[in-house]
């Protein structure tokens, strides 16, 4: 399992007809016939596109971009949800993290993209660096939005697990520090996995006061006990593994 919103009446009708929404649809802009367009259900990106075969993000982003290996295209299709995949290729992931001052917790953005029928689609998931606002009858008032996103040790391996969300669902990012991977500059190479959870269909909007991991029931709940306890990085309750990746450079992802 983070842009101005431009939605047509047709798109709203389509989404309303679905039994569940997804995070994987991506972002839209026109393109020449020999390069993939950039398609979004959430807005229009005015940028020049490039070929994505080298796992280079087709417009300027921070962080590091590497190739993403889906568990299967069937699972990728389940993640996308709002439209069928036709001829997908070149999946990639972009990761950008920022340590919150004096704390071992991280805000940031994760983008997951792929090309399908000459268009580049991506989902953008985020977590902020602020605290939950105080509100009546709310739990976790004053907690950091990114409180669950930190490095720890799981089964003897240094591991990062973090929640991120867009309007369609949530993901859990797992990074693992490869032992002995630091180079002469001190940079470390990470490998990892991505897990997803799509929101159920609802006519009511998500609360503006909480990210989904602070919602414990209803269509926008995405809390995971395993994530809370950091008891496993491979089997996460309520989430499905979407794919894996490797070669992420630590000096690039920390902003």
C-alpha positions in Angstrom: 0.0 0.0 0.0 0.9 11.6 -1.3 -1.5 19.0 -7.0 -4.4 20.5 -8.0 -7.4 18.2 -8.5 -8.8 18.0 -12.0 -11.6 15.5 -12.3 -14.1 15.2 -15.1 -17.7 14.1 -14.6 -17.0 11.0 -16.5 -14.1 10.1 -14.1 -16.3 10.7 -11.0 -19.0 8.5 -12.5 -16.4 5.8 -13.1 -14.9 5.9 -9.6 -18.4 5.8 -8.1 -19.1 2.6 -9.9 -16.1 0.8 -8.5 -16.2 -1.4 -5.4 -12.8 -0.1 -4.3 -10.5 2.8 -5.1 -6.8 2.5 -5.8 -3.6 4.5 -5.4 -1.9 3.4 -8.6 -3.4 5.3 -11.4 -0.8 8.0 -11.8 -0.5 11.5 -13.3 -1.7 13.1 -17.0 -0.1 15.4 -19.6 0.0 15.4 -23.3 3.1 14.0 -25.1 4.6 13.5 -28.4 4.0 10.1 -30.1 7.5 8.8 -29.5 7.6 9.4 -25.7 5.1 8.3 -23.0 2.6 10.8 -21.7 2.4 11.4 -18.0 -1.1 10.5 -16.8 -2.9 11.3 -13.6 -6.3 11.0 -12.0 -5.4 13.8 -9.6 -4.0 16.6 -11.8 -2.1 17.7 -14.9 1.7 17.7 -14.8 3.2 20.2 -17.3 6.6 18.6 -17.9 8.7 17.0 -20.7 8.6 13.3 -20.7 11.5 10.9 -21.2 12.0 7.2 -21.8 11.7 5.4 -18.5 13.6 2.2 -19.4 16.7 3.4 -17.4 14.5 4.0 -14.2 14.9 7.7 -14.6 11.9 9.6 -13.4 10.4 11.6 -16.4 10.4 14.9 -14.6 12.4 16.5 -11.9 11.9 15.0 -8.4 14.1 14.7 -5.3 15.3 11.5 -3.8 16.4 8.4 -5.7 14.7 6.4 -8.4 15.3 2.7 -9.1 13.5 0.0 -11.1 10.6 -1.7 -9.3 9.8 -5.4 -9.7 6.1 -6.2 -9.2 5.2 -9.4 -7.6 3.1 -9.9 -10.7 1.3 -7.6 -13.2 -2.0 -9.2 -11.9 -1.2 -7.8 -8.5 -0.2 -4.5 -10.0 -3.6 -4.4 -11.8 -5.3 -5.0 -8.4 -3.3 -2.0 -7.0 -4.3 0.3 -9.9 -7.9 -0.8 -9.6 -9.6 2.1 -11.4 -8.6 1.0 -14.9 -7.2 -2.2 -16.4 -3.6 -2.4 -17.4 -3.1 -3.0 -21.1 0.6 -3.3 -21.9 2.5 -2.2 -18.8 6.3 -1.8 -18.7 9.2 0.0 -17.0 7.9 0.1 -13.4 9.9 2.3 -11.1 9.9 3.8 -7.6 11.1 7.2 -6.3 11.9 7.6 -2.6 12.5 10.9 -0.8 12.8 11.0 3.0 13.5 13.7 5.6 14.4 13.1 9.2 12.3 15.2 11.6 14.6 17.3 13.7 16.1 15.6 16.7 13.9 12.5 16.2 14.4 9.1 14.7 11.3 9.5 12.5 10.9 10.4 8.9 8.5 12.3 6.7 8.7 12.1 2.9 7.2 11.0 -0.4 7.1 7.7 -2.3 6.2 7.7 -6.0 5.4 4.5 -7.9 5.3 4.8 -11.7 5.0 2.7 -14.8 4.4 3.1 -18.6 1.2 1.7 -20.2 0.1 2.2 -23.8 2.6 5.0 -24.3 1.6 6.9 -21.1 3.5 7.2 -17.9 1.3 6.8 -14.8 2.3 7.3 -11.2 0.9 7.4 -7.7 2.3 9.8 -5.1 2.1 8.9 -1.4 3.2 11.2 1.4 3.6 11.7 5.1 4.1 15.1 6.7 6.5 16.3 9.3 3.9 18.0 11.6 1.8 16.8 14.5 -1.9 15.7 14.6 -4.1 18.6 15.3 -6.2 18.5 18.5 -9.8 17.7 17.9 -12.7 16.6 20.1 -13.3 12.9 20.3 -10.1 12.2 18.3 -7.4 9.8 19.3 -3.6 10.5 19.1 -3.9 14.3 19.5 -0.4 15.8 19.2 1.3 12.7 17.9 3.6 13.2 14.9 2.1 12.2 11.6 5.3 10.2 10.9 5.5 8.7 14.4 5.6 5.1 13.0 8.2 5.7 10.3 11.6 4.8 11.7 14.6 2.5 11.5 14.8 -0.4 13.9 16.1 -4.0 13.9 13.9 -6.8 12.8 15.2 -10.4 12.8 18.8 -9.1 13.2 18.6 -6.7 10.2 18.5 -2.9 10.3 15.1 -2.1 8.7 13.0 1.0 8.0 9.2 0.7 7.8 7.1 3.7 7.0 3.4 4.6 6.2 2.6 6.8 3.3 -0.8 7.8 1.9 -2.6 9.3 -1.1 -6.3 9.8 -1.6 -6.9 6.2 -2.8 -5.0 4.1 -0.3 -1.9 3.6 1.7 1.5 1.9 1.3 4.1 0.6 3.7 7.7 1.1 2.5 10.3 -1.3 3.8 14.0 -0.5 3.4 16.8 -2.9 4.5 20.4 -1.9 5.0 22.6 -4.4 3.1 25.4 -5.4 5.4 28.7 -4.0 4.3 27.2 -1.9 1.6 28.7 1.4 2.6 31.1 2.8 0.0 34.1 5.1 0.5 31.8 8.1 0.8 29.8 6.5 3.6 26.8 6.0 1.4 24.7 2.9 2.0 22.7 0.9 -0.6 19.2 -0.2 0.4 16.9 -2.9 -1.0 13.3 -3.1 -0.1 9.7 -4.0 -0.6 6.4 -2.1 -1.0 3.1 -3.2 0.5 -0.3 -1.6 -0.3 -3.8 -1.3 1.0 -6.6 0.4 -1.1 -9.4 2.2 0.6 -12.9 0.8 0.3 -15.5 2.7 -1.6 -17.2 5.4 0.4 -19.5 8.4 -0.3 -18.0 10.2 2.6 -14.6 11.9 2.5 -11.7 11.0 4.7 -11.3 13.1 7.8 -8.9 16.0 7.2 -7.6 15.7 10.7 -5.9 12.3 10.5 -3.9 10.2 8.1 -5.3 6.7 7.7 -3.0 5.0 10.1 -4.6 7.0 12.9 -8.1 5.8 11.7 -9.0 2.5 13.2 -12.4 1.6 11.6 -14.3 2.4 8.5 -13.3 2.6 4.8 -10.2 4.8 5.5 -8.7 2.7 8.2 -5.2 1.5 7.3 -3.6 0.9 10.8 -1.5 -2.3 11.1 -0.6 -3.9 14.4 2.5 -5.5 12.8 3.6 -2.1 11.6 3.0 -0.6 15.0 5.0 -3.3 16.8 7.6 -3.7 14.0 7.3 -7.4 14.5 7.7 -8.4 10.9 8.8 -6.7 7.6 7.5 -9.5 5.4 4.0 -10.3 6.6 2.0 -7.2 7.4 -1.7 -7.5 8.5 -4.1 -5.8 6.1 -1.5 -5.2 3.5 -0.4 -7.1 0.3 3.1 -7.1 -1.1 3.2 -5.2 -4.4 6.8 -5.7 -5.3 10.5 -5.2 -4.5 13.5 -3.1 -5.5 17.2 -2.7 -4.9 20.0 -0.3 -5.4 18.6 2.7 -3.5 21.4 5.1 -2.5 21.1 6.6 1.0 22.9 9.8 0.1 20.2 10.5 -2.5 17.0 9.7 -0.6 17.6 11.8 2.5 16.7 15.5 1.9 
